Amino acid sequence: MIIILFSLYRFVNYGSVVRDCNYTTQDIAVPSELSSGYLQTTQPTTKITNFNDTCLDGVFSEGSKIVETKYASNYKLNTGAEISDISVGTKFWIVGIKEVTKHGISTIDSGSGPTHNLILKDTEGKIYLLTTVGLGINDSDRFMSFIDKEGNSTILGPDNFIDYNNFSSFKFELDL
């Protein structure tokens, strides 16, 4: 009976009896239009350090997360992470994309996804995670721009990365 209850508990929380995380990740190739340009902050932005997520294997053992400044305090309250500012004009290059799919009871608040996370590298070689759905729901909240190889700049938002007709695929569009 205890084994059945324990298995049921794990299934409800993790969506599996054997998995230790409530989500799974998959690496996605960076589209050429993204790898040929770079991202640049357009507003003061926040870096969350001591953000350690063991479910984001490998690339994130010592990474930081980039978030909109007004939401940074949520991380400090919940995880004890350290918060510092990223100045306007800071450049990042996209070196990877992680697709994250949630499982178990955690899908109640926002669905299973997937969501897409850009793995970024700054000029010093430090690694960062930027969740595409966190790029600013409102136009005034958007804090990151994409500069293409010709030098054209586009302020990014979640819509640049979400395909509302096909949530299971990664999409990037500059012209919305």
Legacy VTK file of the C-alpha trace (Angstrom):
# vtk DataFile Version 3.0
C-alpha trace
ASCII
DATASET POLYDATA
POINTS 176 float
0.000 0.000 0.000
2.815 2.428 0.861
4.483 1.747 -2.480
1.239 2.519 -4.303
0.773 5.798 -2.398
4.399 6.778 -2.984
4.059 5.997 -6.699
0.826 7.994 -6.909
2.498 10.960 -5.157
5.411 10.910 -7.613
3.081 10.638 -10.587
0.972 13.606 -9.461
4.017 15.807 -8.756
6.383 14.759 -11.540
4.102 13.196 -14.143
6.144 10.022 -13.803
7.058 7.481 -11.163
10.755 7.507 -12.116
11.475 11.165 -13.020
12.860 13.576 -10.358
11.871 16.818 -12.093
8.423 18.134 -12.903
9.575 19.019 -16.403
11.731 17.652 -19.181
14.005 19.519 -21.569
15.018 19.083 -25.157
17.787 20.914 -27.026
16.727 22.705 -30.208
19.042 23.931 -32.938
19.390 27.721 -33.108
17.835 29.011 -36.347
20.387 30.695 -38.637
18.595 34.063 -38.471
19.127 34.049 -34.688
22.718 32.824 -34.702
23.767 35.478 -37.226
22.746 38.361 -34.947
22.802 39.221 -31.257
20.522 40.402 -28.464
20.956 43.713 -26.668
19.211 45.096 -23.583
17.067 48.173 -24.230
16.011 48.822 -20.624
17.635 48.104 -17.267
17.356 44.365 -16.774
18.095 42.015 -13.892
20.445 39.070 -13.558
19.583 36.318 -11.081
22.659 34.428 -9.855
22.866 31.390 -7.627
19.950 30.189 -9.688
20.590 26.487 -9.814
18.125 24.263 -11.559
19.326 20.691 -11.650
16.632 19.822 -14.185
18.399 22.060 -16.743
21.324 19.687 -16.972
24.843 20.575 -18.032
24.684 24.101 -19.422
23.173 25.505 -16.254
25.433 24.332 -13.475
26.824 27.867 -13.110
24.484 30.003 -15.187
22.393 33.060 -14.422
18.880 33.958 -15.446
17.839 37.219 -17.123
14.456 38.576 -16.072
12.430 41.735 -16.321
13.453 43.940 -13.385
10.010 44.225 -11.832
9.835 40.427 -11.388
13.317 39.917 -9.957
12.211 40.092 -6.327
10.111 36.952 -6.863
13.306 34.952 -7.308
14.984 36.344 -4.218
11.976 35.575 -2.061
11.540 32.053 -3.398
15.080 30.819 -3.900
17.487 33.033 -1.986
19.163 33.923 -5.269
21.279 37.048 -5.663
20.017 39.899 -7.818
22.124 42.378 -9.792
21.496 44.852 -12.577
22.358 44.472 -16.248
22.929 47.806 -17.909
21.259 49.040 -21.074
23.254 48.097 -24.173
24.646 44.796 -22.856
25.085 42.298 -25.714
24.334 38.575 -25.739
24.737 35.875 -28.384
22.347 32.931 -28.625
24.279 29.676 -28.253
21.397 27.280 -27.643
17.695 26.798 -27.099
16.092 24.558 -24.459
12.494 23.512 -24.912
10.838 22.866 -21.538
7.696 20.761 -21.088
6.043 20.600 -17.669
4.480 17.435 -16.248
2.292 16.497 -13.321
0.266 18.842 -11.157
2.513 21.817 -12.007
0.701 22.103 -15.338
-2.426 23.433 -13.618
-1.230 27.065 -13.529
-0.014 27.504 -17.103
-0.348 24.286 -19.052
2.325 21.829 -20.089
3.976 24.035 -22.703
6.417 23.691 -24.181
8.158 26.966 -23.365
11.412 28.001 -24.968
14.503 29.234 -23.185
17.355 30.934 -24.987
20.836 30.059 -23.770
22.890 33.246 -24.098
26.568 34.106 -23.813
27.856 37.592 -22.992
31.110 39.259 -24.088
32.915 37.691 -21.096
31.741 34.183 -21.991
29.255 33.915 -19.116
26.121 31.846 -19.729
22.551 33.062 -19.137
19.039 31.685 -19.486
16.309 33.881 -20.990
12.754 32.532 -21.077
11.035 33.764 -24.236
7.637 34.090 -22.522
9.272 36.490 -20.053
10.295 39.026 -22.699
7.493 41.403 -21.688
3.817 40.814 -22.236
3.144 44.554 -22.561
5.025 46.589 -25.157
6.299 48.956 -22.440
7.823 46.015 -20.512
9.984 44.713 -23.357
13.667 44.910 -22.498
15.566 43.049 -25.216
16.152 43.732 -28.895
17.505 41.534 -31.661
20.130 43.072 -33.956
20.445 41.188 -37.243
23.596 40.905 -39.385
22.619 44.064 -41.321
22.287 46.050 -38.080
18.476 46.229 -38.079
16.975 46.272 -34.574
13.689 44.684 -33.458
12.306 44.899 -29.910
11.467 41.321 -28.886
8.396 40.023 -27.130
6.884 36.602 -26.536
5.032 36.745 -29.864
8.340 36.571 -31.736
8.745 33.017 -30.434
5.238 31.605 -30.019
3.308 29.876 -32.754
-0.270 29.969 -31.480
-1.306 27.407 -34.085
1.385 24.891 -33.192
2.696 25.073 -29.613
4.866 21.996 -30.103
7.262 23.705 -32.514
9.784 26.500 -32.132
9.088 29.588 -34.190
11.021 32.816 -34.564
9.624 35.728 -36.527
10.758 39.333 -36.679
7.874 40.604 -38.820
4.693 40.212 -36.817
LINES 1 177
176 0 1 2 3 4 5 6 7 8 9 10 11 12 13 14 15 16 17 18 19 20 21 22 23 24 25 26 27 28 29 30 31 32 33 34 35 36 37 38 39 40 41 42 43 44 45 46 47 48 49 50 51 52 53 54 55 56 57 58 59 60 61 62 63 64 65 66 67 68 69 70 71 72 73 74 75 76 77 78 79 80 81 82 83 84 85 86 87 88 89 90 91 92 93 94 95 96 97 98 99 100 101 102 103 104 105 106 107 108 109 110 111 112 113 114 115 116 117 118 119 120 121 122 123 124 125 126 127 128 129 130 131 132 133 134 135 136 137 138 139 140 141 142 143 144 145 146 147 148 149 150 151 152 153 154 155 156 157 158 159 160 161 162 163 164 165 166 167 168 169 170 171 172 173 174 175
